[in-house]
Amino acid sequence: MGSSLPTSVGLSNDAAMNQIQEIISENCVVIFSKTTCSYCKMAKKLFEDMNVNYTVVELDMSTNGSQFQDTLEQMTGGRTVPRVFVNGTFVGGATDTQRLHEEGKLLPLVHQCQVKRKS
């Protein structure tokens, strides 16, 4: 269901930002995660339960994980994981994403992205 993306070694801050923005713009759902994080597992399970494909970047498995995490902090105002993006927009962490789902707002965001990609 989730696919992992490799990352390259030793990026400049601009290159890290560009790589993150490229990943976000090329995928409907992106979760920046760590393999040992229970909240990250919760976010991934949420999308799996909705049968929605997502792309995961495991920061603890990536050579540039801490640099990506620093860049994500600049982009989103937070350093914690998961950092969840849907349709190019930061939606929050696991509890924020769960709340959106419970309010019925998460799936429409995913569908918007899927429709945009097909056209």
N, C-alpha and C positions, 0 to 999 in steps of 0.2 A: 504494500500500500504506500508506504513512505519511501522515497528514494533519497539517498545521500549524495552530496556533491563533494568532490575533492576540492581542496584549495591549494594555492601555490605558496611558496616559501618567501618570507621576508619582504612584505609589501610596504610601500610608502603609505602614509595615511590616506592620500588621495586615491591610490590604487585600491586600498582596502574598501574605501567608501564606494568607488566605482564597481568593484566586484560584488559588494553587497547589493547595491542598487540594481545591478544586472541580474542577479539571482532573483530579487524581488520582482523585477519587471517581467522576467521570463516565466514565472510560475504563479499560479493562482493563489496557492497557499504555501507559505514558507514559515517554518518553525526553526528559530535559532535556539539550540537545545544543548544540554549536556546529558550524556548517557546515564549518569547516576542520579539525576534530578527527578524526584517524584512528581513535581508540578509539570515538568516537561513530559513525563509519561502520561499524565492526566490530559494534557493538551493533545498529544498524539492520539490517545484513545478516543477522545471526543470526535476527532475527524474520522478515525477508523469506524466508530459506531455510526456516523452519519454516511459512511461509505464514500467519503470525499478523499481524493488523492491529494497528497501534500508532499512538499520537498522539505527535508530536514538537513540542517547543517549542524553537526555535532561539534560544538566548539572545543570539547575536551579531547576530540580525536583529530583535530586540525592543527597543523603547524602554526597557523595564524589565529588560533582560537582566541587568545587573550587580546590580540590586536583587533579582531573582529568585535569582541565584546566591548572594547574601548570605543570603537567607532559606533556601535549600536547605542551605546550610552549617549554619545553626542547626538545621534539621530532621534532617539526616543525619550531621552531624559531619565532612563533607568538602565542599570547594569545587570539586574537580575535576569535569569532565564526561567521560562522560555520568553522569547520575544516573538510574537506571532504577527505575521503580516497576511492580510487577505486582500486580493485585488489591488496590490501595490500600496495599501494603507496599513499602518501599524494599528492593530486592534487591542494590544495589551499583552498581559501575561495569561497564565492558565485560568485564573479565576475571572478575569475580565472577559476572556473568550467564552468561558462557561456561561457567564451571565448573559452575554449577547445571544448565545444559543437558547437559553431559557426564555429570553424575551422575544424569540423568534426572529432575530435580526441577523444571525450569522449565516444561515443558509442562503438568504437573498443576496448577501454580499458575494458568496461563492458562486451563485448562479449568474450574477452580473458579469463576473470575470469569465466564466465558462462561455457565456453567450458572446462576449466581446472577442474571445479567442477564435470562435468558430467563424465569425464574419470577416 
